[in-house]
Amino acid sequence: MLTEFWASASTTYKALVFSAMGLIAVGIILNVVGNSSQNQGLAVASLPVIGLGLILHLVGIVVRGQQIRKSYRK
């Protein structure tokens, strides 16, 4: 059933995980650039990008949990 976590994951879950990681990475890069260049607007604008990445990560956890619960019922 769950021989390998990533191999048994759905395409939806994988897309959510990669999207979340990408948004978090972009947000961190924007934050570092904004803070190093003293650009307060860029540093503050990066926070919603990081937040959206975290929300997508949580959605991915919910999706994966539902898939595991469905597989237990079978």
DSSP file (Angstrom, degrees, kcal/mol; ACC not computed):
  #  RESIDUE AA STRUCTURE BP1 BP2  ACC     N-H-->O    O-->H-N    N-H-->O    O-->H-N    TCO  KAPPA ALPHA  PHI   PSI    X-CA   Y-CA   Z-CA
    1    1 A M              0   0    0      0, 0.0     2,-0.3     0, 0.0     3,-0.2   0.000 360.0 360.0 360.0 -67.6    0.0    0.0    0.0
    2    2 A L        +     0   0    0      1,-0.2     3,-0.2     5,-0.0     5,-0.0  -0.419 360.0 143.4-110.6  57.0    2.4    2.7    1.1
    3    3 A T  S    S+     0   0    0     -2,-0.3     2,-0.4     1,-0.3    -1,-0.2   0.937  79.9  11.2 -62.8 -46.5    5.7    1.1    0.0
    4    4 A E  S  > S-     0   0    0     -3,-0.2     4,-1.8     1,-0.1    -1,-0.3  -0.988  72.3-143.7-135.5 126.7    7.2    4.4   -1.0
    5    5 A F  T  4 S+     0   0    0     -2,-0.4     4,-0.4     1,-0.2    -1,-0.1   0.904  98.7  40.2 -57.4 -49.8    5.6    7.7    0.0
    6    6 A W  T >4 S+     0   0    0      1,-0.2     3,-0.8     2,-0.2    -1,-0.2   0.852 112.6  55.3 -72.3 -34.1    6.4    9.6   -3.2
    7    7 A A  T 34 S+     0   0    0      1,-0.2    -1,-0.2    -5,-0.0    -2,-0.2   0.827 110.7  45.0 -68.5 -31.2    5.7    6.8   -5.6
    8    8 A S  T 3< S+     0   0    0     -4,-1.8    -1,-0.2    -3,-0.1    -2,-0.2   0.447  91.6 108.0 -92.7   0.6    2.2    6.2   -4.2
    9    9 A A  S <  S-     0   0    0     -3,-0.8     2,-0.1    -4,-0.4    -3,-0.0  -0.455  70.3-115.8 -79.3 150.8    1.3   10.0   -4.2
   10   10 A S     >  -     0   0    0     -2,-0.1     4,-2.1     1,-0.1     5,-0.1  -0.324  22.3-111.7 -80.5 166.4   -1.1   11.4   -6.7
   11   11 A T  H  > S+     0   0    0      1,-0.2     4,-2.4     2,-0.2     5,-0.2   0.848 117.6  56.9 -65.3 -34.6   -0.3   14.0   -9.3
   12   12 A T  H  > S+     0   0    0      2,-0.2     4,-2.3     1,-0.2    -1,-0.2   0.929 107.7  47.1 -62.1 -45.9   -2.4   16.6   -7.5
   13   13 A Y  H  > S+     0   0    0      1,-0.2     4,-2.5     2,-0.2    -2,-0.2   0.921 112.2  49.6 -62.7 -44.2   -0.4   16.1   -4.3
   14   14 A K  H  X S+     0   0    0     -4,-2.1     4,-2.5     1,-0.2     5,-0.2   0.897 110.7  50.0 -63.3 -40.1    2.9   16.4   -6.2
   15   15 A A  H  X S+     0   0    0     -4,-2.4     4,-2.3     1,-0.2    -1,-0.2   0.903 111.2  49.3 -64.7 -40.9    1.8   19.5   -8.0
   16   16 A L  H  X S+     0   0    0     -4,-2.3     4,-2.5     2,-0.2    -2,-0.2   0.908 111.6  49.0 -63.8 -41.7    0.7   21.1   -4.7
   17   17 A V  H  X S+     0   0    0     -4,-2.5     4,-2.5     2,-0.2    -2,-0.2   0.933 113.9  44.4 -65.4 -46.0    4.1   20.2   -3.1
   18   18 A F  H  X S+     0   0    0     -4,-2.5     4,-2.3     2,-0.2    -1,-0.2   0.878 114.0  50.2 -68.3 -36.2    6.2   21.6   -5.9
   19   19 A S  H  X S+     0   0    0     -4,-2.3     4,-2.6    -5,-0.2     5,-0.2   0.919 111.9  48.3 -65.1 -42.8    4.0   24.8   -6.1
   20   20 A A  H  X S+     0   0    0     -4,-2.5     4,-2.5     2,-0.2     5,-0.2   0.933 112.5  47.6 -63.4 -45.9    4.3   25.3   -2.4
   21   21 A M  H  X S+     0   0    0     -4,-2.5     4,-2.4     1,-0.2    -1,-0.2   0.904 112.8  49.8 -62.8 -40.4    8.1   24.8   -2.4
   22   22 A G  H  X S+     0   0    0     -4,-2.3     4,-2.6     2,-0.2    -2,-0.2   0.926 111.8  46.6 -64.5 -45.1    8.4   27.2   -5.4
   23   23 A L  H  X S+     0   0    0     -4,-2.6     4,-2.5     2,-0.2    -2,-0.2   0.903 113.1  49.3 -65.7 -40.0    6.4   29.9   -3.8
   24   24 A I  H  X S+     0   0    0     -4,-2.5     4,-2.3    -5,-0.2    -1,-0.2   0.923 112.5  48.4 -64.3 -42.3    8.2   29.7   -0.5
   25   25 A A  H  X S+     0   0    0     -4,-2.4     4,-2.4    -5,-0.2    -2,-0.2   0.918 112.6  47.5 -64.0 -43.8   11.6   29.8   -2.3
   26   26 A V  H  X S+     0   0    0     -4,-2.6     4,-2.7     1,-0.2    -1,-0.2   0.911 112.1  51.1 -63.5 -41.4   10.5   32.8   -4.4
   27   27 A G  H  X S+     0   0    0     -4,-2.5     4,-2.2     2,-0.2    -2,-0.2   0.899 110.6  47.8 -62.9 -41.3    9.2   34.6   -1.3
   28   28 A I  H  X S+     0   0    0     -4,-2.3     4,-2.6     2,-0.2    -1,-0.2   0.912 112.2  49.5 -66.9 -41.3   12.4   34.0    0.6
   29   29 A I  H  X S+     0   0    0     -4,-2.4     4,-2.7     1,-0.2     5,-0.2   0.929 111.9  48.4 -62.8 -44.9   14.5   35.2   -2.3
   30   30 A L  H  X S+     0   0    0     -4,-2.7     4,-2.8     1,-0.2    -1,-0.2   0.897 111.9  50.5 -61.5 -39.1   12.4   38.4   -2.6
   31   31 A N  H  X S+     0   0    0     -4,-2.2     4,-2.5     2,-0.2     5,-0.2   0.919 111.7  46.3 -65.8 -43.8   12.7   38.9    1.1
   32   32 A V  H  X S+     0   0    0     -4,-2.6     4,-2.4     2,-0.2     5,-0.2   0.924 115.6  46.0 -65.4 -44.0   16.5   38.6    1.1
   33   33 A V  H  X S+     0   0    0     -4,-2.7     4,-1.9    -5,-0.2     6,-0.3   0.925 113.9  49.2 -64.2 -44.0   16.8   40.9   -1.9
   34   34 A G  H  <>S+     0   0    0     -4,-2.8     5,-2.6    -5,-0.2     9,-0.2   0.902 114.9  43.3 -63.2 -41.2   14.4   43.4   -0.4
   35   35 A N  H ><5S+     0   0    0     -4,-2.5     3,-0.7     3,-0.2    -1,-0.2   0.862 113.8  49.8 -74.3 -34.8   16.1   43.5    2.9
   36   36 A S  H 3<5S+     0   0    0     -4,-2.4    -2,-0.2     1,-0.2    -1,-0.2   0.805 115.3  43.6 -74.3 -27.4   19.7   43.6    1.5
   37   37 A S  T 3<5S-     0   0    0     -4,-1.9    -1,-0.2    -5,-0.2    -2,-0.2   0.309 112.2-118.2 -97.5   9.2   18.8   46.5   -0.9
   38   38 A Q  T < 5 +     0   0    0     -3,-0.7     2,-1.0     1,-0.2    -3,-0.2   0.797  64.6 147.5  59.6  30.0   16.9   48.3    1.8
   39   39 A N     >< -     0   0    0     -5,-2.6     4,-1.9    -6,-0.3    -1,-0.2  -0.793  24.2-178.4 -98.4  93.2   13.7   48.0   -0.3
   40   40 A Q  H  > S+     0   0    0     -2,-1.0     4,-2.3     1,-0.2     5,-0.2   0.845  78.0  57.3 -63.7 -35.7   11.0   47.8    2.4
   41   41 A G  H  > S+     0   0    0      1,-0.2     4,-2.2     2,-0.2    -1,-0.2   0.905 108.3  45.9 -63.0 -42.6    8.2   47.4   -0.2
   42   42 A L  H  > S+     0   0    0     -3,-0.2     4,-1.2     2,-0.2    -1,-0.2   0.887 111.9  51.8 -67.7 -39.1    9.8   44.3   -1.7
   43   43 A A  H  < S+     0   0    0     -4,-1.9     4,-0.5    -9,-0.2    -2,-0.2   0.901 113.9  43.2 -65.1 -40.2   10.5   42.8    1.7
   44   44 A V  H >< S+     0   0    0     -4,-2.3     3,-0.9     1,-0.2    -2,-0.2   0.858 109.8  56.9 -73.6 -35.3    6.9   43.3    2.8
   45   45 A A  H 3X S+     0   0    0     -4,-2.2     4,-0.7     1,-0.2    -1,-0.2   0.741  98.6  62.5 -68.1 -21.7    5.5   42.1   -0.6
   46   46 A S  H 3X S+     0   0    0     -4,-1.2     4,-2.1     1,-0.2    -1,-0.2   0.754  87.7  72.7 -74.8 -22.6    7.4   38.8   -0.2
   47   47 A L  H <> S+     0   0    0     -3,-0.9     4,-2.5    -4,-0.5    -1,-0.2   0.899  94.9  48.4 -64.4 -43.3    5.4   37.9    3.0
   48   48 A P  H  > S+     0   0    0      0, 0.0     4,-2.5     0, 0.0    -1,-0.2   0.845 109.6  54.9 -64.6 -29.8    2.1   37.1    1.2
   49   49 A V  H  X S+     0   0    0     -4,-0.7     4,-1.9     2,-0.2    -2,-0.2   0.930 110.6  44.4 -66.6 -44.3    4.0   34.9   -1.3
   50   50 A I  H  X S+     0   0    0     -4,-2.1     4,-2.2     2,-0.2    -1,-0.2   0.914 113.3  52.2 -63.9 -42.3    5.6   32.9    1.5
   51   51 A G  H  X S+     0   0    0     -4,-2.5     4,-2.2     1,-0.2    -2,-0.2   0.892 107.8  50.6 -61.8 -41.1    2.1   32.7    3.2
   52   52 A L  H  X S+     0   0    0     -4,-2.5     4,-2.4     1,-0.2    -1,-0.2   0.885 108.9  52.4 -64.7 -38.2    0.5   31.4    0.0
   53   53 A G  H  X S+     0   0    0     -4,-1.9     4,-1.9     2,-0.2    -2,-0.2   0.900 109.6  48.8 -62.8 -40.7    3.2   28.8   -0.2
   54   54 A L  H  X S+     0   0    0     -4,-2.2     4,-2.1     2,-0.2    -2,-0.2   0.882 110.2  51.1 -66.8 -37.9    2.5   27.7    3.4
   55   55 A I  H  X S+     0   0    0     -4,-2.2     4,-2.3     2,-0.2    -2,-0.2   0.918 109.6  50.0 -65.3 -42.4   -1.2   27.5    2.7
   56   56 A L  H  X S+     0   0    0     -4,-2.4     4,-2.2     1,-0.2    -1,-0.2   0.875 108.3  54.3 -62.6 -36.0   -0.6   25.3   -0.4
   57   57 A H  H  X S+     0   0    0     -4,-1.9     4,-1.9     2,-0.2    -1,-0.2   0.925 108.7  47.7 -62.4 -44.2    1.6   23.1    1.7
   58   58 A L  H  X S+     0   0    0     -4,-2.1     4,-2.1     2,-0.2    -2,-0.2   0.888 109.8  52.5 -64.3 -39.2   -1.3   22.7    4.2
   59   59 A V  H  X S+     0   0    0     -4,-2.3     4,-2.7     1,-0.2    -1,-0.2   0.898 107.5  53.2 -62.6 -39.5   -3.7   21.9    1.4
   60   60 A G  H  X S+     0   0    0     -4,-2.2     4,-2.5     1,-0.2    -2,-0.2   0.889 106.9  51.2 -62.2 -39.4   -1.3   19.3    0.2
   61   61 A I  H  X S+     0   0    0     -4,-1.9     4,-2.4     2,-0.2    -1,-0.2   0.907 111.1  48.3 -63.7 -41.2   -1.2   17.7    3.6
   62   62 A V  H  X S+     0   0    0     -4,-2.1     4,-2.3     2,-0.2    -2,-0.2   0.926 111.9  49.2 -64.7 -44.6   -5.0   17.6    3.7
   63   63 A V  H  X S+     0   0    0     -4,-2.7     4,-2.1     1,-0.2    -2,-0.2   0.926 112.9  47.0 -61.3 -45.5   -5.1   16.1    0.2
   64   64 A R  H  X S+     0   0    0     -4,-2.5     4,-2.2     1,-0.2    -1,-0.2   0.901 110.8  52.3 -65.1 -40.2   -2.6   13.4    1.1
   65   65 A G  H  X S+     0   0    0     -4,-2.4     4,-2.4     1,-0.2    -1,-0.2   0.895 109.0  49.8 -62.4 -40.3   -4.4   12.6    4.3
   66   66 A Q  H  X S+     0   0    0     -4,-2.3     4,-2.3     2,-0.2    -1,-0.2   0.895 109.9  50.9 -65.6 -39.3   -7.7   12.1    2.5
   67   67 A Q  H  X S+     0   0    0     -4,-2.1     4,-1.8     2,-0.2    -2,-0.2   0.901 111.3  47.7 -64.8 -40.2   -6.0    9.8   -0.1
   68   68 A I  H  X S+     0   0    0     -4,-2.2     4,-1.6     2,-0.2    -2,-0.2   0.908 110.8  51.5 -67.0 -41.4   -4.5    7.7    2.7
   69   69 A R  H  X S+     0   0    0     -4,-2.4     4,-1.3     1,-0.2    -2,-0.2   0.901 109.5  50.3 -62.6 -40.1   -7.9    7.5    4.5
   70   70 A K  H  X S+     0   0    0     -4,-2.3     4,-0.9     1,-0.2    -1,-0.2   0.879 108.3  52.4 -65.1 -36.9   -9.6    6.4    1.3
   71   71 A S  H  < S+     0   0    0     -4,-1.8    -1,-0.2     1,-0.2    -2,-0.2   0.802 105.0  55.7 -71.1 -27.2   -7.0    3.7    0.8
   72   72 A Y  H  < S+     0   0    0     -4,-1.6    -1,-0.2     1,-0.2    -2,-0.2   0.829 102.1  57.4 -70.5 -32.1   -7.5    2.4    4.4
   73   73 A R  H  <        0   0    0     -4,-1.3    -1,-0.2     1,-0.3    -2,-0.2   0.787 360.0 360.0 -69.2 -27.1  -11.3    1.9    3.7
   74   74 A K     <        0   0    0     -4,-0.9    -1,-0.3    -3,-0.2    -2,-0.1   0.469 360.0 360.0 -75.2 360.0  -10.6   -0.4    0.7
